[in-house]
């Protein structure tokens, strides 16, 4: 009977250790999930800022091109990026 009592005690100790390890890993997973969510939100915010900047500069470029076209309508095609005959 003593043999079983020692085995039960050892199994209970191992069980407590496993439960502790599982709890610690669960807490670590939850921490990593929070960090991941924070980085996703940060990424989304940066992506939105970049999109807004791209729109702003695209509109600014279009406005500039219209103004240049008013000033020099014949020269506008040569000023475009990638236009043939550029020097």
C-alpha positions in Angstrom: 0.0 0.0 0.0 2.9 2.3 0.8 4.2 1.9 -2.8 0.9 3.2 -4.2 0.9 6.2 -1.8 4.4 7.2 -3.0 3.4 6.8 -6.7 0.2 8.9 -6.1 2.2 11.6 -4.4 4.7 11.7 -7.3 1.9 11.9 -9.8 0.2 14.7 -7.9 3.4 16.6 -7.8 3.9 16.1 -11.6 0.3 17.1 -12.2 0.7 20.4 -10.2 3.9 21.1 -12.2 2.1 20.5 -15.4 -0.8 22.7 -14.4 1.7 25.5 -13.4 3.5 25.2 -16.7 0.2 25.2 -18.7 -0.9 28.3 -16.7 2.4 30.1 -17.4 2.2 29.2 -21.1 -1.4 30.3 -21.3 -0.4 33.7 -19.8 2.5 34.0 -22.2 0.2 33.2 -25.2 -2.3 35.9 -24.0 0.5 38.4 -23.6 1.7 37.7 -27.1 -1.8 37.9 -28.5 -2.2 41.4 -26.9 1.2 42.5 -28.4 0.2 41.1 -31.8 -3.1 43.0 -31.6 -1.3 46.2 -30.6 1.1 45.8 -33.6 -1.8 45.1 -36.0 -3.5 48.3 -34.8 -0.2 50.2 -35.2 0.3 48.8 -38.7 -3.3 49.8 -39.7 -2.8 53.3 -38.4 0.5 53.7 -40.3 -1.1 52.2 -43.5 -4.0 54.7 -43.2 -1.5 57.6 -42.7 0.5 56.5 -45.8 -2.7 56.2 -47.8 -3.8 59.7 -46.8 -0.4 61.1 -47.7 -0.4 59.3 -51.0 -3.9 60.8 -51.8 -2.8 64.2 -50.7 0.3 64.2 -52.8 -1.5 62.7 -55.8 -4.1 65.5 -55.6 -1.3 68.1 -55.2 0.5 66.7 -58.2 -2.7 66.8 -60.3 -3.3 70.4 -59.3 0.3 71.3 -60.1 0.0 69.7 -63.5 -3.2 71.6 -64.3 -1.5 74.9 -63.3 1.5 74.1 -65.4 -0.8 73.2 -68.3 -2.4 76.6 -68.0 1.0 78.3 -68.0 2.5 76.3 -70.9 0.0 74.0 -72.6 2.4 72.9 -75.3 5.1 71.9 -72.8 2.9 69.9 -70.5 3.3 66.5 -72.3 7.1 66.8 -72.1 7.1 67.4 -68.4 5.2 64.2 -67.6 7.3 61.5 -65.9 8.2 58.8 -68.3 7.3 60.8 -71.3 9.2 60.0 -74.5 11.9 62.3 -75.7 12.9 63.3 -72.1 16.4 64.4 -71.7 
